[in-house]
Amino acid sequence: MPQLNPSPWLSIMLISWLTLTFILQPKLLFFTTMNQPTDKTLSCTKPLPWNWPWT
């Protein structure tokens, strides 16, 4: 069963992870968002009681 032989697939996996880690990841992290996130102001509103017609 050739799929149990880790010799070619281990090197392919390691090369792909190294490529992702050292080449692609810094390029992707260099991008900045167009709109910087801002903090939302939280406004707490007090709920009004309901006026039930049968009470």
mmJSON file of the N, C-alpha and C atoms, coordinates in Angstrom:
{"data_MODEL":{"atom_site":{
"group_PDB":["ATOM","ATOM","ATOM","ATOM","ATOM","ATOM","ATOM","ATOM","ATOM","ATOM","ATOM","ATOM","ATOM","ATOM","ATOM","ATOM","ATOM","ATOM","ATOM","ATOM","ATOM","ATOM","ATOM","ATOM","ATOM","ATOM","ATOM","ATOM","ATOM","ATOM","ATOM","ATOM","ATOM","ATOM","ATOM","ATOM","ATOM","ATOM","ATOM","ATOM","ATOM","ATOM","ATOM","ATOM","ATOM","ATOM","ATOM","ATOM","ATOM","ATOM","ATOM","ATOM","ATOM","ATOM","ATOM","ATOM","ATOM","ATOM","ATOM","ATOM","ATOM","ATOM","ATOM","ATOM","ATOM","ATOM","ATOM","ATOM","ATOM","ATOM","ATOM","ATOM","ATOM","ATOM","ATOM","ATOM","ATOM","ATOM","ATOM","ATOM","ATOM","ATOM","ATOM","ATOM","ATOM","ATOM","ATOM","ATOM","ATOM","ATOM","ATOM","ATOM","ATOM","ATOM","ATOM","ATOM","ATOM","ATOM","ATOM","ATOM","ATOM","ATOM","ATOM","ATOM","ATOM","ATOM","ATOM","ATOM","ATOM","ATOM","ATOM","ATOM","ATOM","ATOM","ATOM","ATOM","ATOM","ATOM","ATOM","ATOM","ATOM","ATOM","ATOM","ATOM","ATOM","ATOM","ATOM","ATOM","ATOM","ATOM","ATOM","ATOM","ATOM","ATOM","ATOM","ATOM","ATOM","ATOM","ATOM","ATOM","ATOM","ATOM","ATOM","ATOM","ATOM","ATOM","ATOM","ATOM","ATOM","ATOM","ATOM","ATOM","ATOM","ATOM","ATOM","ATOM","ATOM","ATOM","ATOM","ATOM","ATOM","ATOM","ATOM","ATOM","ATOM"],
"id":[1,2,3,4,5,6,7,8,9,10,11,12,13,14,15,16,17,18,19,20,21,22,23,24,25,26,27,28,29,30,31,32,33,34,35,36,37,38,39,40,41,42,43,44,45,46,47,48,49,50,51,52,53,54,55,56,57,58,59,60,61,62,63,64,65,66,67,68,69,70,71,72,73,74,75,76,77,78,79,80,81,82,83,84,85,86,87,88,89,90,91,92,93,94,95,96,97,98,99,100,101,102,103,104,105,106,107,108,109,110,111,112,113,114,115,116,117,118,119,120,121,122,123,124,125,126,127,128,129,130,131,132,133,134,135,136,137,138,139,140,141,142,143,144,145,146,147,148,149,150,151,152,153,154,155,156,157,158,159,160,161,162,163,164,165],
"type_symbol":["N","C","C","N","C","C","N","C","C","N","C","C","N","C","C","N","C","C","N","C","C","N","C","C","N","C","C","N","C","C","N","C","C","N","C","C","N","C","C","N","C","C","N","C","C","N","C","C","N","C","C","N","C","C","N","C","C","N","C","C","N","C","C","N","C","C","N","C","C","N","C","C","N","C","C","N","C","C","N","C","C","N","C","C","N","C","C","N","C","C","N","C","C","N","C","C","N","C","C","N","C","C","N","C","C","N","C","C","N","C","C","N","C","C","N","C","C","N","C","C","N","C","C","N","C","C","N","C","C","N","C","C","N","C","C","N","C","C","N","C","C","N","C","C","N","C","C","N","C","C","N","C","C","N","C","C","N","C","C","N","C","C","N","C","C"],
"label_atom_id":["N","CA","C","N","CA","C","N","CA","C","N","CA","C","N","CA","C","N","CA","C","N","CA","C","N","CA","C","N","CA","C","N","CA","C","N","CA","C","N","CA","C","N","CA","C","N","CA","C","N","CA","C","N","CA","C","N","CA","C","N","CA","C","N","CA","C","N","CA","C","N","CA","C","N","CA","C","N","CA","C","N","CA","C","N","CA","C","N","CA","C","N","CA","C","N","CA","C","N","CA","C","N","CA","C","N","CA","C","N","CA","C","N","CA","C","N","CA","C","N","CA","C","N","CA","C","N","CA","C","N","CA","C","N","CA","C","N","CA","C","N","CA","C","N","CA","C","N","CA","C","N","CA","C","N","CA","C","N","CA","C","N","CA","C","N","CA","C","N","CA","C","N","CA","C","N","CA","C","N","CA","C","N","CA","C","N","CA","C","N","CA","C"],
"label_alt_id":[null,null,null,null,null,null,null,null,null,null,null,null,null,null,null,null,null,null,null,null,null,null,null,null,null,null,null,null,null,null,null,null,null,null,null,null,null,null,null,null,null,null,null,null,null,null,null,null,null,null,null,null,null,null,null,null,null,null,null,null,null,null,null,null,null,null,null,null,null,null,null,null,null,null,null,null,null,null,null,null,null,null,null,null,null,null,null,null,null,null,null,null,null,null,null,null,null,null,null,null,null,null,null,null,null,null,null,null,null,null,null,null,null,null,null,null,null,null,null,null,null,null,null,null,null,null,null,null,null,null,null,null,null,null,null,null,null,null,null,null,null,null,null,null,null,null,null,null,null,null,null,null,null,null,null,null,null,null,null,null,null,null,null,null,null],
"label_comp_id":["MET","MET","MET","PRO","PRO","PRO","GLN","GLN","GLN","LEU","LEU","LEU","ASN","ASN","ASN","PRO","PRO","PRO","SER","SER","SER","PRO","PRO","PRO","TRP","TRP","TRP","LEU","LEU","LEU","SER","SER","SER","ILE","ILE","ILE","MET","MET","MET","LEU","LEU","LEU","ILE","ILE","ILE","SER","SER","SER","TRP","TRP","TRP","LEU","LEU","LEU","THR","THR","THR","LEU","LEU","LEU","THR","THR","THR","PHE","PHE","PHE","ILE","ILE","ILE","LEU","LEU","LEU","GLN","GLN","GLN","PRO","PRO","PRO","LYS","LYS","LYS","LEU","LEU","LEU","LEU","LEU","LEU","PHE","PHE","PHE","PHE","PHE","PHE","THR","THR","THR","THR","THR","THR","MET","MET","MET","ASN","ASN","ASN","GLN","GLN","GLN","PRO","PRO","PRO","THR","THR","THR","ASP","ASP","ASP","LYS","LYS","LYS","THR","THR","THR","LEU","LEU","LEU","SER","SER","SER","CYS","CYS","CYS","THR","THR","THR","LYS","LYS","LYS","PRO","PRO","PRO","LEU","LEU","LEU","PRO","PRO","PRO","TRP","TRP","TRP","ASN","ASN","ASN","TRP","TRP","TRP","PRO","PRO","PRO","TRP","TRP","TRP","THR","THR","THR"],
"label_asym_id":["A","A","A","A","A","A","A","A","A","A","A","A","A","A","A","A","A","A","A","A","A","A","A","A","A","A","A","A","A","A","A","A","A","A","A","A","A","A","A","A","A","A","A","A","A","A","A","A","A","A","A","A","A","A","A","A","A","A","A","A","A","A","A","A","A","A","A","A","A","A","A","A","A","A","A","A","A","A","A","A","A","A","A","A","A","A","A","A","A","A","A","A","A","A","A","A","A","A","A","A","A","A","A","A","A","A","A","A","A","A","A","A","A","A","A","A","A","A","A","A","A","A","A","A","A","A","A","A","A","A","A","A","A","A","A","A","A","A","A","A","A","A","A","A","A","A","A","A","A","A","A","A","A","A","A","A","A","A","A","A","A","A","A","A","A"],
"label_entity_id":["1","1","1","1","1","1","1","1","1","1","1","1","1","1","1","1","1","1","1","1","1","1","1","1","1","1","1","1","1","1","1","1","1","1","1","1","1","1","1","1","1","1","1","1","1","1","1","1","1","1","1","1","1","1","1","1","1","1","1","1","1","1","1","1","1","1","1","1","1","1","1","1","1","1","1","1","1","1","1","1","1","1","1","1","1","1","1","1","1","1","1","1","1","1","1","1","1","1","1","1","1","1","1","1","1","1","1","1","1","1","1","1","1","1","1","1","1","1","1","1","1","1","1","1","1","1","1","1","1","1","1","1","1","1","1","1","1","1","1","1","1","1","1","1","1","1","1","1","1","1","1","1","1","1","1","1","1","1","1","1","1","1","1","1","1"],
"label_seq_id":[1,1,1,2,2,2,3,3,3,4,4,4,5,5,5,6,6,6,7,7,7,8,8,8,9,9,9,10,10,10,11,11,11,12,12,12,13,13,13,14,14,14,15,15,15,16,16,16,17,17,17,18,18,18,19,19,19,20,20,20,21,21,21,22,22,22,23,23,23,24,24,24,25,25,25,26,26,26,27,27,27,28,28,28,29,29,29,30,30,30,31,31,31,32,32,32,33,33,33,34,34,34,35,35,35,36,36,36,37,37,37,38,38,38,39,39,39,40,40,40,41,41,41,42,42,42,43,43,43,44,44,44,45,45,45,46,46,46,47,47,47,48,48,48,49,49,49,50,50,50,51,51,51,52,52,52,53,53,53,54,54,54,55,55,55],
"pdbx_PDB_ins_code":[null,null,null,null,null,null,null,null,null,null,null,null,null,null,null,null,null,null,null,null,null,null,null,null,null,null,null,null,null,null,null,null,null,null,null,null,null,null,null,null,null,null,null,null,null,null,null,null,null,null,null,null,null,null,null,null,null,null,null,null,null,null,null,null,null,null,null,null,null,null,null,null,null,null,null,null,null,null,null,null,null,null,null,null,null,null,null,null,null,null,null,null,null,null,null,null,null,null,null,null,null,null,null,null,null,null,null,null,null,null,null,null,null,null,null,null,null,null,null,null,null,null,null,null,null,null,null,null,null,null,null,null,null,null,null,null,null,null,null,null,null,null,null,null,null,null,null,null,null,null,null,null,null,null,null,null,null,null,null,null,null,null,null,null,null],
"Cartn_x":[0.844,0.0,0.891,0.936,1.866,1.457,0.166,-0.218,0.32,0.833,1.43,2.899,3.447,4.835,4.889,5.43,5.397,6.499,7.342,8.499,8.144,7.319,7.057,6.089,5.108,4.064,4.527,5.431,5.945,6.73,7.519,8.28,7.35,6.324,5.368,4.634,4.233,3.542,4.454,5.687,6.607,6.926,7.11,7.407,6.205,5.016,3.829,3.629,3.862,3.718,4.803,5.991,7.052,6.779,6.255,5.89,4.802,3.807,2.73,3.233,4.062,4.505,5.467,6.423,7.477,7.278,6.428,6.264,4.871,3.848,2.498,1.956,2.237,1.666,2.135,3.411,3.786,3.168,2.991,2.361,0.894,0.217,-1.183,-1.362,-0.439,-0.553,-0.176,0.443,0.838,-0.37,-1.406,-2.594,-3.306,-3.817,-4.59,-6.024,-6.914,-8.307,-8.534,-9.479,-9.777,-10.442,-11.364,-12.052,-11.554,-10.885,-10.385,-11.558,-11.532,-12.649,-12.683,-13.86,-14.035,-14.892,-14.759,-15.562,-16.97,-17.924,-19.307,-19.646,-20.417,-20.886,-22.131,-22.097,-23.219,-24.21,-25.406,-26.436,-27.437,-27.525,-28.443,-29.788,-30.781,-32.119,-32.908,-33.658,-34.46,-35.761,-36.115,-37.347,-38.571,-39.523,-40.763,-41.716,-42.469,-43.433,-44.594,-45.12,-46.252,-47.543,-48.419,-49.743,-50.688,-50.907,-51.777,-53.224,-54.072,-55.446,-56.267,-55.886,-56.7,-56.218,-55.232,-54.791,-55.238],
"Cartn_y":[-1.178,0.0,1.244,1.966,3.09,4.302,4.422,5.592,5.565,4.429,4.351,4.758,4.962,5.389,6.918,7.399,8.833,9.617,8.952,9.631,10.782,10.638,11.812,12.796,12.303,13.185,14.004,13.501,14.271,15.479,15.312,16.45,17.471,17.012,17.928,18.729,18.063,18.754,19.783,19.398,20.329,21.53,21.307,22.418,23.352,22.794,23.65,24.46,23.863,24.612,25.675,25.375,26.378,27.528,27.214,28.261,29.144,28.53,29.304,30.162,29.604,30.311,31.448,31.228,32.221,33.15,32.777,33.617,34.243,33.421,33.949,34.673,34.175,34.774,36.21,36.55,37.96,38.867,38.356,39.166,39.416,38.415,38.594,39.486,39.41,40.245,41.7,41.964,43.318,44.167,43.527,44.26,44.874,46.074,46.722,46.904,47.015,47.202,48.658,48.877,50.239,51.042,50.422,51.089,50.503,51.308,50.83,50.601,49.529,49.271,50.307,50.708,51.67,51.034,51.57,51.075,51.62,50.768,51.205,51.698,52.745,53.206,52.415,51.855,51.057,51.956,51.97,52.754,51.797,51.838,50.965,51.675,51.071,51.63,50.763,51.423,50.706,50.276,49.029,48.588,49.155,49.578,50.11,48.968,49.082,48.007,48.032,46.88,46.771,47.039,47.683,47.906,46.827,45.836,44.739,45.179,44.928,45.409,44.676,43.471,42.715,42.861,43.723,43.9,45.221],
"Cartn_z":[0.0,0.0,0.0,-1.078,-1.178,-0.342,0.027,0.802,2.233,2.664,3.988,3.989,2.854,2.761,2.958,4.085,4.354,3.655,2.941,2.364,1.429,0.397,-0.451,0.192,0.947,1.452,2.631,3.392,4.514,4.01,3.002,2.466,1.805,1.122,0.504,1.586,2.643,3.727,4.394,4.659,5.312,4.431,3.164,2.249,2.139,2.094,1.999,3.271,4.444,5.7,5.83,5.426,5.489,4.531,3.366,2.419,2.994,3.564,4.166,5.317,6.152,7.345,7.033,6.169,5.978,4.789,3.851,2.665,2.609,2.708,2.531,3.761,4.93,6.128,6.353,6.241,6.405,5.344,4.13,3.091,3.41,3.947,4.286,5.505,6.444,7.635,7.366,6.24,5.893,5.49,4.963,4.536,5.729,5.509,6.565,6.072,6.996,6.63,6.247,5.376,4.944,6.064,6.746,7.847,9.156,9.922,11.201,12.152,12.907,13.823,14.943,15.302,16.387,17.466,18.655,19.772,19.661,19.923,19.931,21.327,21.363,22.662,23.029,24.192,24.64,25.36,24.893,25.565,26.188,27.471,28.195,28.324,27.797,27.936,28.894,29.72,30.693,30.018,30.099,29.436,30.147,29.367,29.928,30.239,31.309,31.619,30.621,30.387,29.479,30.235,29.573,30.151,29.635,30.476,30.067,30.27,29.299,29.416,30.482,30.874,31.837,33.269,33.526,34.908,35.455],
"occupancy":[1.0,1.0,1.0,1.0,1.0,1.0,1.0,1.0,1.0,1.0,1.0,1.0,1.0,1.0,1.0,1.0,1.0,1.0,1.0,1.0,1.0,1.0,1.0,1.0,1.0,1.0,1.0,1.0,1.0,1.0,1.0,1.0,1.0,1.0,1.0,1.0,1.0,1.0,1.0,1.0,1.0,1.0,1.0,1.0,1.0,1.0,1.0,1.0,1.0,1.0,1.0,1.0,1.0,1.0,1.0,1.0,1.0,1.0,1.0,1.0,1.0,1.0,1.0,1.0,1.0,1.0,1.0,1.0,1.0,1.0,1.0,1.0,1.0,1.0,1.0,1.0,1.0,1.0,1.0,1.0,1.0,1.0,1.0,1.0,1.0,1.0,1.0,1.0,1.0,1.0,1.0,1.0,1.0,1.0,1.0,1.0,1.0,1.0,1.0,1.0,1.0,1.0,1.0,1.0,1.0,1.0,1.0,1.0,1.0,1.0,1.0,1.0,1.0,1.0,1.0,1.0,1.0,1.0,1.0,1.0,1.0,1.0,1.0,1.0,1.0,1.0,1.0,1.0,1.0,1.0,1.0,1.0,1.0,1.0,1.0,1.0,1.0,1.0,1.0,1.0,1.0,1.0,1.0,1.0,1.0,1.0,1.0,1.0,1.0,1.0,1.0,1.0,1.0,1.0,1.0,1.0,1.0,1.0,1.0,1.0,1.0,1.0,1.0,1.0,1.0],
"B_iso_or_equiv":[0.0,0.0,0.0,0.0,0.0,0.0,0.0,0.0,0.0,0.0,0.0,0.0,0.0,0.0,0.0,0.0,0.0,0.0,0.0,0.0,0.0,0.0,0.0,0.0,0.0,0.0,0.0,0.0,0.0,0.0,0.0,0.0,0.0,0.0,0.0,0.0,0.0,0.0,0.0,0.0,0.0,0.0,0.0,0.0,0.0,0.0,0.0,0.0,0.0,0.0,0.0,0.0,0.0,0.0,0.0,0.0,0.0,0.0,0.0,0.0,0.0,0.0,0.0,0.0,0.0,0.0,0.0,0.0,0.0,0.0,0.0,0.0,0.0,0.0,0.0,0.0,0.0,0.0,0.0,0.0,0.0,0.0,0.0,0.0,0.0,0.0,0.0,0.0,0.0,0.0,0.0,0.0,0.0,0.0,0.0,0.0,0.0,0.0,0.0,0.0,0.0,0.0,0.0,0.0,0.0,0.0,0.0,0.0,0.0,0.0,0.0,0.0,0.0,0.0,0.0,0.0,0.0,0.0,0.0,0.0,0.0,0.0,0.0,0.0,0.0,0.0,0.0,0.0,0.0,0.0,0.0,0.0,0.0,0.0,0.0,0.0,0.0,0.0,0.0,0.0,0.0,0.0,0.0,0.0,0.0,0.0,0.0,0.0,0.0,0.0,0.0,0.0,0.0,0.0,0.0,0.0,0.0,0.0,0.0,0.0,0.0,0.0,0.0,0.0,0.0],
"pdbx_formal_charge":[null,null,null,null,null,null,null,null,null,null,null,null,null,null,null,null,null,null,null,null,null,null,null,null,null,null,null,null,null,null,null,null,null,null,null,null,null,null,null,null,null,null,null,null,null,null,null,null,null,null,null,null,null,null,null,null,null,null,null,null,null,null,null,null,null,null,null,null,null,null,null,null,null,null,null,null,null,null,null,null,null,null,null,null,null,null,null,null,null,null,null,null,null,null,null,null,null,null,null,null,null,null,null,null,null,null,null,null,null,null,null,null,null,null,null,null,null,null,null,null,null,null,null,null,null,null,null,null,null,null,null,null,null,null,null,null,null,null,null,null,null,null,null,null,null,null,null,null,null,null,null,null,null,null,null,null,null,null,null,null,null,null,null,null,null],
"auth_seq_id":[1,1,1,2,2,2,3,3,3,4,4,4,5,5,5,6,6,6,7,7,7,8,8,8,9,9,9,10,10,10,11,11,11,12,12,12,13,13,13,14,14,14,15,15,15,16,16,16,17,17,17,18,18,18,19,19,19,20,20,20,21,21,21,22,22,22,23,23,23,24,24,24,25,25,25,26,26,26,27,27,27,28,28,28,29,29,29,30,30,30,31,31,31,32,32,32,33,33,33,34,34,34,35,35,35,36,36,36,37,37,37,38,38,38,39,39,39,40,40,40,41,41,41,42,42,42,43,43,43,44,44,44,45,45,45,46,46,46,47,47,47,48,48,48,49,49,49,50,50,50,51,51,51,52,52,52,53,53,53,54,54,54,55,55,55],
"auth_comp_id":["MET","MET","MET","PRO","PRO","PRO","GLN","GLN","GLN","LEU","LEU","LEU","ASN","ASN","ASN","PRO","PRO","PRO","SER","SER","SER","PRO","PRO","PRO","TRP","TRP","TRP","LEU","LEU","LEU","SER","SER","SER","ILE","ILE","ILE","MET","MET","MET","LEU","LEU","LEU","ILE","ILE","ILE","SER","SER","SER","TRP","TRP","TRP","LEU","LEU","LEU","THR","THR","THR","LEU","LEU","LEU","THR","THR","THR","PHE","PHE","PHE","ILE","ILE","ILE","LEU","LEU","LEU","GLN","GLN","GLN","PRO","PRO","PRO","LYS","LYS","LYS","LEU","LEU","LEU","LEU","LEU","LEU","PHE","PHE","PHE","PHE","PHE","PHE","THR","THR","THR","THR","THR","THR","MET","MET","MET","ASN","ASN","ASN","GLN","GLN","GLN","PRO","PRO","PRO","THR","THR","THR","ASP","ASP","ASP","LYS","LYS","LYS","THR","THR","THR","LEU","LEU","LEU","SER","SER","SER","CYS","CYS","CYS","THR","THR","THR","LYS","LYS","LYS","PRO","PRO","PRO","LEU","LEU","LEU","PRO","PRO","PRO","TRP","TRP","TRP","ASN","ASN","ASN","TRP","TRP","TRP","PRO","PRO","PRO","TRP","TRP","TRP","THR","THR","THR"],
"auth_asym_id":["A","A","A","A","A","A","A","A","A","A","A","A","A","A","A","A","A","A","A","A","A","A","A","A","A","A","A","A","A","A","A","A","A","A","A","A","A","A","A","A","A","A","A","A","A","A","A","A","A","A","A","A","A","A","A","A","A","A","A","A","A","A","A","A","A","A","A","A","A","A","A","A","A","A","A","A","A","A","A","A","A","A","A","A","A","A","A","A","A","A","A","A","A","A","A","A","A","A","A","A","A","A","A","A","A","A","A","A","A","A","A","A","A","A","A","A","A","A","A","A","A","A","A","A","A","A","A","A","A","A","A","A","A","A","A","A","A","A","A","A","A","A","A","A","A","A","A","A","A","A","A","A","A","A","A","A","A","A","A","A","A","A","A","A","A"],
"auth_atom_id":["N","CA","C","N","CA","C","N","CA","C","N","CA","C","N","CA","C","N","CA","C","N","CA","C","N","CA","C","N","CA","C","N","CA","C","N","CA","C","N","CA","C","N","CA","C","N","CA","C","N","CA","C","N","CA","C","N","CA","C","N","CA","C","N","CA","C","N","CA","C","N","CA","C","N","CA","C","N","CA","C","N","CA","C","N","CA","C","N","CA","C","N","CA","C","N","CA","C","N","CA","C","N","CA","C","N","CA","C","N","CA","C","N","CA","C","N","CA","C","N","CA","C","N","CA","C","N","CA","C","N","CA","C","N","CA","C","N","CA","C","N","CA","C","N","CA","C","N","CA","C","N","CA","C","N","CA","C","N","CA","C","N","CA","C","N","CA","C","N","CA","C","N","CA","C","N","CA","C","N","CA","C","N","CA","C","N","CA","C","N","CA","C"],
"pdbx_PDB_model_num":[1,1,1,1,1,1,1,1,1,1,1,1,1,1,1,1,1,1,1,1,1,1,1,1,1,1,1,1,1,1,1,1,1,1,1,1,1,1,1,1,1,1,1,1,1,1,1,1,1,1,1,1,1,1,1,1,1,1,1,1,1,1,1,1,1,1,1,1,1,1,1,1,1,1,1,1,1,1,1,1,1,1,1,1,1,1,1,1,1,1,1,1,1,1,1,1,1,1,1,1,1,1,1,1,1,1,1,1,1,1,1,1,1,1,1,1,1,1,1,1,1,1,1,1,1,1,1,1,1,1,1,1,1,1,1,1,1,1,1,1,1,1,1,1,1,1,1,1,1,1,1,1,1,1,1,1,1,1,1,1,1,1,1,1,1]
}}}
